[in-house]
């Protein structure tokens, strides 16, 4: 249906609303810092992020799930999927004007180069906020059961072997990383990574989750899904998602 007001009037009204928000939060607006665009929200957010060489996108999500999520989708999840820079997703839990402290940071790792990229960002946040880091690895053994005998005898043995390997990798990561005096602990869990991340964050009252994503899209994304998007949708606390293609952080 056509707009009830001319497009120019809508744009001017939105400009004024953005200026009001800037004044409320004492933001000094400079040329090029205010954008009113037309198009699909996630596409325009990611495009402006690339065009302005943005270091961080901060976006809120209502955390819709179930049928409502399937019907509406999530701009935040799509920004996480396509952004070329890290994305900090908040869930509206903080009262207006409250600055999060990030005292405890949860960092999921799968020991890949991608997850190490996320860990580098977590260390920067931890140094700045004097936070405690918890490294989490979830042993999730994907398999196809060919027979009852396989699931009865072979699967438990494979799971046990995968857990032992994860223990060794976690120990190597902890011992060989320069933590620069940061307080760090480790946690090994078994199960779906997204569920384990959200449960650990909730049970341990984490203030921030720093996770990474390989940035797969299209058919590969449909097949594999995204742990990062699951965490964005279900986590109770802010989530910093670091894409593997983003520049290495500097402090």
C-alpha positions, 0 to 999 in steps of 0.5 A: 500500500502507498505511504500515507505521507510523502517520503520526504516527510517521513525521512525528515521526521526520522531525522528529527527522531534520531537527533532527539536520541543523540541529544538524550544520550549526549552524542555529538553528531558530526557529518556522516554520522546520521543515516536514514535509508530505505531498504531491507534493514539488515542489508542497509546496516551491513552495507553502511558498516562496510562503506564506513569501515565500522569496527563494531555494530551494536543492535538490539533484539526482542528475542522472538522464538517459535512461530513468531520468530519464523514469521518475522525472522530476526534482523539481528540474526541476519546482521550477524550472518552477513556483517563484515565486522563484529556485532554486539547484540543486546536483549533489552534486559539492561535498564535504560542508561545502564552501562553493562560491566561485563565482569564475567565473559563466556568464550565458546571455543572449538579450537579452530582459527575462527574461535581463536579470533573470537578469543582475541576480542574477548581478551581485549574486553576482559583487560578493559573491564577487568573481567574473568574469562570462562572458556567453554568447549561443548563436545558434540559428536555428529553421527549417523546410526546405521544399526542398534548395535552401533548406537549401543556399543560404538557411539559411547566409545566415540563420545568418550574419545572425543571428550578426551581429545577435547580435554587435551586441546583445552589444556594446551590452549590454557597452558600455551596462551599468554593471558597477560594476568587475566583470570581464566577458567575452563569448562567442558560440556557435552551436547548441542553447542548452542544449548550448552553455551546459553545454559552455562551463561545463565547458570553462571550469571555471565555478563557477556558471551563472545563467540565467533562465526565462520560466516557461511551463508546460502546452502551451506548455512541452511545445512549447518545452521549457525551456533552464533545465531542460536546463541543470539536468539536464546542467550539471556545476556549480550552477545558479541559475535566476531566473524572470521573475516573481520580484521584482527583486533588491536588494543 
